[in-house]
Amino acid sequence: MAKAVVGEETRLKLAEDRLSQSAVPSEVGLLIGKFSSALGRAFLFDLIPTPHNDSGEPACSLTEPDKKKGPKSKSKSELADSSSLFIDKDWVAEHVRQVSRMLVGGIKVVGLYVWVSDAAFKNSTIMLCQTVKGVADAAPGLDGNWDERLLLHISYSPRRWNCRNCSLSSNITSSSLRPCDFKMGKVLTSLQTFKCMHNFNLRLPILRDSASKFQTLSDVLRHAISIHAKELAGAKALIDGKLVVESESYSSDGVHEVELLLSFLNDSSIEACSQGDVVGILSFSGLICSFAYLNSKEPISQAITDIKGDIITSLQSRLDIICDEVDADSGNNHDVGSQVSDELSAETPVPQLVLHLLRKGCSLPFPRRVFAPWLAVVYVCDYLQPFETVEVLKDHCMELLSMKAPTDVSKILEPEKEELSFKTKSFWDVAVPSYSEIHLMEDKSKRDGGSESSSSKTVKPGHINVVAAGLILLLSVLVGFLLFALKG
């Protein structure tokens, strides 16, 4: 639970001025910031308004109650007091999903803000709580100790700010909202930057239908990402070349370089399987650039946790982008499970390919990650396909984050020169290499060892040498006794 919330004063005041000048009766948008479990606080960086939907309508609006039967009509003030807020929850959730992809380590959509009168806010508690819960479902992955999200109410009648914690329990009631301490201050100026260039290389066997729980390419890649997440969880970290001490904090300026050290002895990407079940191998590798931002009072371990989480989230986002581009209707019209052609089907989307049925290898580059300056030292990111340019990043910044697109292209970072990609190799038409070859050699050595063991039953040169040595020793002892007796 966030005991206190601190918002960046400059950004929140700009949002208040914009809202008051626009004279709109209502607005809904996202709270961007981070939650610190160590400090029990949430930090707000900015307020991002949800854009109009595809039909050009706002994401929220005020609704008046149905007129009751009777001759009396309500006055304007009475209608204003009885109005409530309607929110397009699905559209807000989609905005959350797309914005979350553009945020880097530790920075999340931590809740929702709403610009509305006090009366309309009180009449819309259930609607607001349901929308906040949709925000949490669309952007999971916050600290597991925080089962709430924030709801920030900016009231214009009268003008004031109120922040509440919204419980994510399944039973949404008026008691789901609880007030919390809120103040404005300097948040962005105290942030420290951590950067990590992470190389990874995963190799997974492709198993036969009966031996594999993961059939399609997208399922296999999600499994590979979950395996790498487990590897990263136990990784040690170097910051500026020094091993991290979790309890210490960093106060120096500049960008701190982070290096993750994975254990060589714990290769969880290699699954236990028999040689006969392996029909191919999948290689998933590349270079990932990750950023994280830390409040000066937070322990250094939080930066490492944010970096690790950002790497996995980045991989998942790239896979989601590839899957989103697949036409769902065309995918449902083809039974990829029965595909047995020796060639890759041109009709089957690549993420839906069933790997163990492929007779030839395939490969696909992942979108690369690029970064644009946002607030103070903070960057936001986007993912570009090989055929896309940074103009896509500019469009997304304006559309999703309501920020001015960077005019100076040199300020856009493109550190991922090497593309992330996966490659598959089928063993149908070639001699069994690599992964299965190891098992074959082990089986062969066992067979050879068994034959040597059986032949040693008839010929045991090692045993003959031991017996000869024993006889010589015994003879030497007898000769010694004989000489001693003769001398006596």
Buried (B, 14 or more C-beta within 10 A) or exposed (E): BBEBBBBBBBBBEEBBEBBEEEEBBBBBBBBBBBBBBEBEBBBBBBBBBBBEBEEEEBBBBBBEEEEEEEEEEBEEEEBBBBBBBBBBBEBBBBBBBEBBBBBBBBBBBBBBBBBBBBBBBEBBBEBBBBBBBBBBEBBEEBBEEBEBBBBBBBBBEEEEBBBBBBBBEEEBEEEBBEEBEBEBEEBBEBBBBBBBBBEBEBBBBBBBEEBBEBBBBBBBBBBBBEBBBEBBEEBEBEBBEEEBEEEEBBEEEEEBEBBBEBEEEEEBBEBEBEBEBBBBBBBBBBBBBBBBBBBEEBBBBBBBBBBBBBBBBBBBBBBBBBBEEBEEEEBEEBEBEEBEEEEBBEEBBBBBBBBBBBBBBBEBBBBBBBBBBBBBBBBBBBBBBEEBEBEBBBEBBEEBBBBEBBEEEEEBBBBBEEBBEBEBBBBEEEEBEBBBBEBEEEEEEEEEEEEEEEEEEEEEEEEEEEEEEEEEEEEEEEEEEEEEEEEE
